[in-house]
Amino acid sequence: MKTKRITKIALLASGLFCTPLMAETDQAEKHFARCVACHLAEGQGIPGAFPPLKNRLAKMSNSELGRQYVVQVLYGGLMGMITVEGQNYSGVMPAQTGDLSAKEVSELLNYAVNKVDKNGKPENWKPFSEKEVERLSKTKGNPVSNGNLRKQLLENQRDLK
Ligand code: HEC
């Protein structure tokens, strides 16, 4: 009897602790679906149409400039010729954040990085926080200026080619 009750309490307690976390992941997964529409489920992209995020997003968001770039692309969009792993793209990515809060964007980004870079993130990679997204998204840029920011990022980070 006693064990049963303890199990019940334990289950209840784990339920209480788990729910907010799981709800957060579910939400992030739902929001990430908008990226999947173009960049595909594993972020592998479509050569010539949608660039891959796989094995890149974590690396790209591992410096102050890179984090600024990624947040700006989400808030302000990206347009213009870019080369990713030797393949050219000259597409348009519309801003994606629409009705999302900074907290939701930070969760979406953390989810995205863990999803597309599950084979490994740089050791010192830090998750995005709501505060950071709030701060970085004060500058949204526009699709063209974000393309220029990308050039600057690639000059600083040669391993992003
Ligand atoms: C409508 C299609 C579309 C959707 C939806 C979309 N993207 Fe993109 N994304 C693109 C295209 C196209 C480019 C390249 C733009 C260019 O050619 O200049 C791009 C570029 C990027 C880049 C820059 C890559 C680089 O190498 O510089 C990042 C980062 C990115 N997307 C992340 C995301 C994330 C995260 C989401 C979801 C929140 C998302 N995208 C949703 C089409 C899309």
Boltz pocket constraint, residues with backbone or C-beta under 6 A from the ligand:
constraints:
  - pocket:
      binder: B
      contacts: [[A, 31], [A, 32], [A, 34], [A, 35], [A, 36], [A, 37], [A, 38], [A, 39], [A, 49], [A, 50], [A, 51], [A, 52], [A, 53], [A, 70], [A, 73], [A, 74], [A, 78], [A, 79], [A, 80], [A, 81], [A, 82], [A, 83], [A, 84], [A, 89], [A, 90], [A, 91], [A, 92], [A, 93], [A, 94], [A, 96], [A, 112], [A, 150]]
      max_distance: 6.0
